[in-house]
Amino acid sequence: MTSEGNVADTGILEEARQLMNQEGITMCEALESMMKNARKQNDTNKIQRIKPTQKAENCRKCRTQKKPRKKRSQQNIS
């Protein structure tokens, strides 16, 4: 059975907190920096651990947070 709700990886959170203390940055900035490094190293396992942690910390946008698209103006055919 899978867990519901926000699922943050405690190892990722601890690493992000250390980065926050060293660099003086926010949690979201630390997680984004970790994600960039994981992508550079092609570490798919770490990427898959960072994503839900970003979501749990509200650092990752979801569909409801995106700006609504502008509707195309309908052209009148005369």
N, C-alpha and C positions, 0 to 999 in steps of 0.2 A: 504494500500500500504506500502510495506517495504522500508526502506531507503537503499541507495546504499553506497558502500565505507566503510571506517573505522568508526565503531560505538563504541566509548569509553563511558563507564559509568562514569559520572562525580562524583558520590559518591565514586566509586572505585578509581578513579584518585586522589581525595582529600585525601582519606585514605592512598593511596600509597605515596603521597607527604609528609604527616605527618610522615610516617614511614621513608622516605628518610631523612628528617630533624633530626629525633631522632637518627637514626642508622648510618647516613652518608653513605648510600648505593645508588646504581643506581635505576632508575625506574624499570628496568627489574628484578633486585634482590628483590625489594620491592614487585612487583607483584607475583614473584615466591614464596616468603615467605608467602604472603597472600593466595596463592593457596594451599600451603602445609597445612596451618592452617585450611583452609576451608575443605580440604580433611580429615584431622584428626577429625574434628567435623561433618563430613558427611553433610555439608551445601551445598546441591546441587544448591540451588538458588544463593548463592554467587559464586559458581564455574562457573555457567552459565553466571554470570555478569563479572567475571574476564577474561574468555577466549576471548571475543571480544575486551576487553580493551588491553590485551596482544597483540593481532593481530594489533590493531590500533597503538600501540607503537613499533611495529616491534620486539616484545620480544618472539614471538611464531613462530616456523618454519612452513613453508608451504611446499607443495610438491616440488615447484620449488627451494627451498633452500636446500633440502636434497642432500647428496652426491649421485652421481649415483652408482648404483650397478655394481659390476664387472660381466661381462658376463661369463657364464660357458664356459670353453674351450671345444670345440667339439672334441670328441674322434674319431680318425680314426678307422674304423672297417676294419680289413684286413683278 
